[in-house]
């Protein structure tokens, strides 16, 4: 299954691209589908910030994202890196106290805030001190009214963005009126981008929701749940590294480390977004099960050997060794998104070090290349019987993980 997003460039007065508005799509048709705004935002955030395999659309300029009332009040934007996004307050939002305090908090956290499709209402007056950009729809307001509003409000410490600039005359008029930014068909139509979707299984999502409802959060339990699902493991590490604004003192090397780094508040929000965005989508079951099997087999092999490799690192390397096949993207590109320790990355990409030898052994066993199995066993100080036992234990474990018990 695939995810879709449309992006439309936003330009400054010199017609240089300064960002893109991201627009939710659920197919290759370039139009907003009939869908709840909260669900659309949750899916856009999940599919294009946490799970995307190709990160090219997020390089460079900021991305403008619409947030409806509920998402803002629940502080969902805190899941996103503040240096990469602009938070747009959707025009359907109600300027009440609840929204005001949410916007104030986001502002204090360093996020750039924009009022989308703005029409003046005195209730928005108190919001202005926490708003950086006001977007005016030239078609909805009318070109003259929009330009007059900018001329009359130049005293405000905000930038003005002209939306739906459809032709050269509208651009020239809005430019003369003092607009700072411009967006519309005159410059570019939205471009639809498509990528492989990473979806968490329904059972795992339910288990996670139950786990985060506990007080305090049981990180060990959540670690067990996430470790049994390759897509959630990927989403978690992807999100932790996106949320990190400074270099980590120690690169992430285990799920537990990522969970502790995330903390209770953001962990709850992360799982809430996954649950809201979740849809019952088909997943390549065999490939998914094989990823789990390889993860557990690597862990078992390390346990049998005299290697000093921590078992959680072996498990993680085994799970992500098929990530490229799961997401239809190169493993090198995907590992850029996951701040793993250098020796783990080297083992995955080049089969270097002891961990690389373990992965080589698993590869040889999967291919029934018994000559290579014998060679790799010798190098790791393992017997072929131990490899066979590791495989059987891993296969049983993976099968149990992928079975959904509907009786509970």
C-alpha positions as CSV (number, residue, x, y, z in Angstrom):
1,X,0.0,0.0,0.0
2,X,1.1,3.6,-0.7
3,X,0.8,7.0,0.9
4,X,0.3,10.2,-1.0
5,X,1.0,13.8,-0.3
6,X,0.7,16.9,-2.5
7,X,3.0,19.8,-2.0
8,X,2.7,23.3,-3.4
9,X,5.7,25.8,-3.2
10,X,5.5,29.1,-1.4
11,X,7.6,32.0,-2.7
12,X,9.1,35.2,-1.3
13,X,9.0,38.6,-3.0
14,X,11.9,37.7,-5.2
15,X,10.1,34.5,-6.3
16,X,12.5,32.3,-4.4
17,X,11.0,29.1,-2.8
18,X,10.9,29.4,1.0
19,X,8.7,26.4,1.8
20,X,5.9,24.1,0.7
21,X,2.4,23.5,1.9
22,X,1.7,19.8,2.4
23,X,-1.7,18.7,1.3
24,X,-3.3,15.4,2.3
25,X,-4.2,13.0,-0.6
26,X,-5.4,9.4,-0.4
27,X,-4.7,8.6,-4.0
28,X,-3.1,9.9,-7.2
29,X,-6.1,12.2,-7.8
30,X,-4.8,15.7,-7.0
31,X,-7.7,16.7,-4.8
32,X,-8.5,16.7,-1.1
33,X,-10.7,13.6,-0.4
34,X,-13.9,13.4,1.6
35,X,-12.3,12.7,5.0
36,X,-12.4,14.1,8.5
37,X,-9.9,16.9,9.0
38,X,-8.4,15.4,12.1
39,X,-7.9,12.0,10.4
40,X,-6.3,13.7,7.4
41,X,-3.8,15.6,9.6
42,X,-3.0,12.6,11.7
43,X,-2.3,10.5,8.6
44,X,-0.3,13.2,6.9
45,X,1.9,13.6,10.0
46,X,2.3,9.8,10.5
47,X,2.9,8.9,6.9
48,X,5.0,11.8,5.8
49,X,7.1,12.6,8.9
50,X,7.4,9.4,10.9
51,X,7.2,6.7,8.3
52,X,8.4,8.1,5.0
53,X,11.3,6.2,3.4
54,X,12.3,8.9,0.9
55,X,13.1,12.1,2.8
56,X,13.8,14.2,-0.2
57,X,10.6,16.3,0.1
58,X,11.6,17.4,3.5
59,X,15.1,18.7,2.8
60,X,15.7,22.5,2.9
61,X,12.7,24.7,3.3
62,X,9.9,24.4,5.9
63,X,6.6,22.6,5.3
64,X,3.3,24.3,6.0
65,X,0.8,21.9,7.6
66,X,-2.9,22.5,8.3
67,X,-4.0,21.6,11.8
68,X,-7.7,21.4,12.8
69,X,-8.9,22.4,16.3
70,X,-8.7,19.0,18.0
71,X,-5.1,18.4,16.8
72,X,-4.0,21.8,18.0
73,X,-5.7,21.5,21.4
74,X,-4.0,18.1,21.9
75,X,-0.7,19.7,20.9
76,X,0.0,17.2,18.1
77,X,2.5,19.6,16.5
78,X,4.9,18.9,19.3
79,X,5.5,15.6,17.5
80,X,7.2,17.5,14.7
81,X,10.6,19.2,14.5
82,X,10.0,23.0,15.1
83,X,12.8,23.9,12.6
84,X,11.1,22.0,9.8
85,X,7.4,23.0,9.9
86,X,5.0,25.9,10.0
87,X,1.8,25.2,12.0
88,X,-1.2,26.5,10.1
89,X,-4.4,27.1,12.2
90,X,-7.1,25.8,10.0
91,X,-9.8,28.4,9.1
92,X,-12.5,26.2,10.8
93,X,-10.8,26.6,14.2
94,X,-12.8,28.4,16.9
95,X,-10.8,31.1,18.7
96,X,-11.7,30.0,22.2
97,X,-9.6,29.8,25.4
98,X,-8.6,26.2,24.8
99,X,-7.1,27.0,21.4
100,X,-5.5,30.2,22.7
101,X,-3.5,28.4,25.4
102,X,-2.5,25.7,22.9
103,X,-1.2,28.3,20.4
104,X,0.6,30.2,23.2
105,X,2.4,27.0,24.3
106,X,3.4,26.1,20.7
107,X,4.7,29.6,20.3
108,X,6.7,29.4,23.5
109,X,8.2,26.1,22.3
110,X,9.6,27.9,19.3
111,X,7.1,26.8,16.5
112,X,6.2,29.2,13.7
113,X,2.4,29.8,13.6
114,X,0.3,30.8,10.7
115,X,-3.4,31.7,10.5
116,X,-4.8,30.0,7.4
117,X,-7.5,31.6,5.1
118,X,-7.9,34.4,7.6
119,X,-11.0,36.5,7.9
120,X,-11.0,39.2,10.5
121,X,-12.9,38.4,13.7
122,X,-12.2,40.4,16.9
123,X,-11.8,37.1,18.8
124,X,-8.6,36.5,16.9
125,X,-7.1,39.8,18.2
126,X,-5.4,38.3,21.2
127,X,-3.8,35.5,19.0
128,X,-1.8,38.0,16.9
129,X,1.0,38.3,19.5
130,X,1.7,34.5,19.0
131,X,1.2,34.4,15.2
132,X,4.1,34.9,12.7
133,X,2.2,34.6,9.4
134,X,-1.3,35.5,8.2
135,X,-2.5,33.8,5.1
136,X,-5.2,35.6,3.0
137,X,-7.1,33.7,0.3
138,X,-7.3,36.1,-2.7
139,X,-10.2,34.3,-4.3
140,X,-12.3,34.0,-1.1
141,X,-11.7,37.5,0.1
142,X,-11.3,39.2,-3.2
143,X,-8.1,40.8,-4.4
144,X,-8.9,44.3,-3.3
145,X,-10.1,43.4,0.2
146,X,-7.1,41.2,0.8
147,X,-4.7,44.0,-0.4
148,X,-6.5,46.6,1.7
149,X,-6.2,44.4,4.8
150,X,-2.4,44.2,4.3
151,X,-2.1,47.9,3.8
152,X,-4.2,48.7,6.9
153,X,-2.3,46.2,9.1
154,X,1.3,46.8,8.4
155,X,1.8,47.8,12.0
156,X,1.3,44.1,13.0
157,X,4.5,42.2,13.6
158,X,3.5,39.5,11.2
159,X,4.2,38.4,7.6
160,X,1.4,38.2,5.1
161,X,1.0,35.4,2.6
162,X,-1.2,35.7,-0.5
163,X,-2.8,32.4,-1.2
164,X,-4.5,31.4,-4.5
165,X,-2.5,33.8,-6.7
166,X,-3.9,32.7,-10.0
167,X,-2.3,35.1,-12.5
168,X,0.3,37.8,-13.1
169,X,-2.0,40.7,-12.3
170,X,-2.9,39.2,-8.9
171,X,0.8,38.7,-8.1
172,X,1.7,42.3,-9.1
173,X,-1.2,43.7,-7.1
174,X,-0.4,41.7,-4.0
175,X,3.3,42.5,-4.3
176,X,2.5,46.2,-4.4
177,X,0.2,45.9,-1.4
178,X,3.1,44.6,0.7
179,X,2.5,40.8,0.8
180,X,5.6,39.0,1.9
181,X,4.9,35.5,0.6
182,X,2.9,34.1,-2.4
183,X,1.3,30.7,-3.3
184,X,-1.0,29.7,-6.1
185,X,-1.5,28.3,-9.6
186,X,0.3,31.3,-11.1
187,X,3.6,29.8,-9.8
188,X,2.9,26.1,-9.5
189,X,0.1,23.6,-9.1
190,X,0.4,21.0,-6.2
191,X,2.6,18.1,-7.1
192,X,1.5,14.6,-5.9
193,X,4.2,12.4,-4.4
194,X,3.8,8.7,-3.6
195,X,5.7,6.4,-1.3
196,X,5.3,3.1,0.4
197,X,3.1,3.2,3.5
198,X,4.3,1.8,6.8
199,X,1.2,0.6,8.8
200,X,1.1,-0.8,12.3
201,X,-1.1,-3.9,12.8
202,X,-4.4,-3.4,14.5
203,X,-3.6,-5.7,17.4
204,X,-0.3,-4.1,18.1
205,X,-1.9,-0.6,18.1
206,X,-4.5,-1.7,20.6
207,X,-1.9,-3.3,22.8
208,X,0.1,0.0,22.7
209,X,-2.9,2.1,23.6
210,X,-3.5,-0.2,26.6
211,X,0.1,0.1,27.6
212,X,0.3,3.9,27.5
213,X,-2.9,4.1,29.6
214,X,-1.0,2.7,32.6
215,X,0.3,5.1,35.3
216,X,3.2,5.3,35.2
217,X,4.1,4.2,31.7
218,X,5.7,0.7,31.7
219,X,8.6,1.2,29.3
220,X,9.6,-2.4,29.5
221,X,6.1,-3.6,28.4
222,X,6.0,-1.0,25.5
223,X,9.5,-2.1,24.5
224,X,8.3,-5.7,24.2
225,X,5.3,-4.6,22.1
226,X,7.2,-2.4,19.7
227,X,10.0,-5.0,19.4
228,X,7.5,-7.4,17.9
229,X,6.4,-5.1,15.1
230,X,9.0,-4.0,12.5
231,X,6.9,-1.0,11.2
232,X,6.4,0.4,14.7
233,X,10.1,-0.1,15.5
234,X,10.9,1.9,12.4
235,X,8.4,4.6,13.2
236,X,9.7,4.9,16.7
237,X,13.3,5.4,15.8
238,X,12.4,7.6,12.8
239,X,10.4,9.8,15.1
240,X,12.9,10.0,17.9
241,X,15.6,11.1,15.4
242,X,13.3,13.7,13.8
243,X,12.2,15.0,17.2
244,X,15.9,15.4,18.3
245,X,17.1,18.9,17.5
246,X,20.7,18.4,18.7
247,X,23.1,15.6,18.2
248,X,22.5,12.8,20.7
249,X,25.3,12.2,23.1
250,X,25.1,8.5,22.3
251,X,23.5,7.2,19.1
252,X,20.3,5.2,19.6
253,X,21.2,1.5,19.8
254,X,18.1,-0.1,21.4
255,X,14.4,0.4,21.5
256,X,14.5,0.9,25.3
257,X,16.9,3.8,24.9
258,X,14.6,5.4,22.3
259,X,11.6,5.0,24.5
260,X,13.3,6.5,27.6
261,X,14.6,9.4,25.4
262,X,11.1,10.1,24.1
263,X,9.5,10.4,27.6
264,X,6.0,9.7,28.7
265,X,4.3,12.8,27.2
266,X,5.6,12.4,23.6
267,X,5.3,8.6,23.8
268,X,1.6,9.0,24.5
269,X,1.2,11.4,21.6
270,X,3.2,9.2,19.2
271,X,1.0,6.2,19.9
272,X,-2.2,8.4,19.7
273,X,-1.2,9.5,16.2
274,X,-0.4,6.0,15.1
275,X,-3.8,4.8,16.4
276,X,-5.8,7.7,14.8
277,X,-4.0,7.3,11.5
278,X,-4.3,3.5,11.4
279,X,-6.4,1.8,8.8
280,X,-6.8,-1.8,8.1
281,X,-4.3,-2.1,5.3
282,X,-2.8,-5.3,3.9
283,X,0.8,-5.8,4.8
284,X,3.3,-8.2,3.2
285,X,2.8,-10.9,5.9
286,X,5.6,-13.2,4.8
287,X,8.2,-10.4,4.6
288,X,7.0,-9.0,7.9
289,X,7.3,-12.4,9.6
290,X,10.7,-13.0,8.0
291,X,12.0,-9.7,9.5
292,X,10.9,-10.8,12.9
293,X,12.4,-14.2,12.4
294,X,15.8,-12.8,11.3
295,X,15.8,-10.4,14.3
296,X,15.2,-13.2,16.8
297,X,17.6,-15.5,15.1
298,X,20.4,-12.9,15.3
299,X,19.7,-12.5,19.0
300,X,19.8,-16.3,19.6
301,X,23.0,-16.7,17.7
302,X,24.7,-13.9,19.8
303,X,23.5,-15.7,22.9
304,X,25.1,-19.0,21.7
305,X,28.4,-17.4,20.7
306,X,31.1,-15.9,22.8
307,X,30.5,-12.5,21.2
308,X,30.3,-9.4,23.3
309,X,27.6,-8.0,21.0
310,X,24.6,-6.9,23.1
311,X,21.6,-9.0,22.2
312,X,19.3,-6.0,21.7
313,X,21.7,-4.7,19.0
314,X,21.7,-8.1,17.3
315,X,17.9,-8.1,17.4
316,X,17.6,-4.6,15.9
317,X,20.1,-5.3,13.1
318,X,18.2,-8.5,12.2
319,X,14.9,-6.7,12.1
320,X,16.1,-3.9,9.9
321,X,18.0,-6.1,7.5
322,X,14.9,-6.5,5.3
323,X,13.7,-2.9,5.7
324,X,14.5,-2.0,2.1
325,X,12.3,-4.8,0.8
326,X,9.5,-3.8,3.2
327,X,9.5,-0.1,2.2
328,X,10.7,-0.4,-1.4
329,X,13.6,2.0,-0.8
330,X,17.3,1.6,-0.5
331,X,18.6,0.5,2.8
332,X,21.3,3.2,2.7
333,X,18.6,5.9,2.3
334,X,16.5,4.4,5.1
335,X,19.5,4.1,7.6
336,X,20.2,7.8,7.1
337,X,16.9,8.4,8.9
338,X,17.7,6.1,11.8
339,X,20.5,7.3,14.0
340,X,21.9,3.9,14.8
341,X,25.4,3.3,16.1
342,X,28.1,3.3,13.3
343,X,29.0,-0.3,13.8
344,X,25.3,-1.4,13.4
345,X,25.0,0.6,10.2
346,X,28.2,-0.9,8.9
347,X,27.0,-4.4,9.7
348,X,23.7,-3.7,7.8
349,X,25.2,-2.0,4.8
350,X,28.6,-3.8,4.4
351,X,28.4,-6.8,6.7
352,X,31.3,-5.5,8.7
353,X,32.4,-6.6,12.1
354,X,31.1,-9.5,14.3
355,X,27.5,-8.3,13.8
356,X,28.0,-8.3,10.1
357,X,29.2,-11.9,10.3
358,X,26.1,-12.8,12.2
359,X,23.9,-11.3,9.5
360,X,26.0,-13.1,6.8
361,X,25.3,-16.4,8.6
362,X,21.6,-15.7,8.7
363,X,21.7,-14.8,5.0
364,X,23.5,-18.0,4.2
365,X,21.0,-20.1,6.2
366,X,18.1,-18.4,4.4
367,X,19.6,-19.3,1.1
368,X,20.4,-22.9,2.2
369,X,24.1,-22.2,1.3
370,X,25.4,-24.9,3.7
371,X,29.1,-24.3,2.7
372,X,28.9,-20.7,3.7
373,X,27.0,-21.6,6.9
374,X,29.9,-23.9,7.9
375,X,32.4,-21.1,7.1
376,X,30.5,-18.5,9.1
377,X,29.9,-20.9,12.0
378,X,33.7,-21.5,12.2
379,X,34.4,-17.7,12.3
380,X,31.9,-17.1,15.1
381,X,32.7,-20.2,17.1
382,X,29.2,-21.7,16.6
383,X,28.1,-25.2,15.8
384,X,25.7,-25.9,12.9
385,X,23.4,-27.5,15.5
386,X,23.3,-24.2,17.3
387,X,22.4,-22.4,14.1
388,X,19.6,-24.9,13.5
389,X,18.3,-24.4,17.1
390,X,18.4,-20.6,16.7
391,X,16.4,-20.9,13.5
392,X,13.7,-23.1,15.0
393,X,13.4,-20.9,18.1
394,X,13.2,-17.8,16.0
395,X,10.6,-19.3,13.6
396,X,8.3,-20.3,16.4
397,X,8.7,-16.8,18.1
398,X,7.9,-15.0,14.8
399,X,4.9,-17.1,14.1
400,X,3.5,-16.4,17.6
401,X,4.1,-12.6,17.1
402,X,2.2,-12.6,13.8
403,X,-0.8,-14.5,15.0
404,X,-3.8,-12.4,16.0
405,X,-5.7,-13.8,18.9
406,X,-9.2,-12.4,18.6
407,X,-10.5,-14.2,21.7
408,X,-9.2,-11.6,24.1
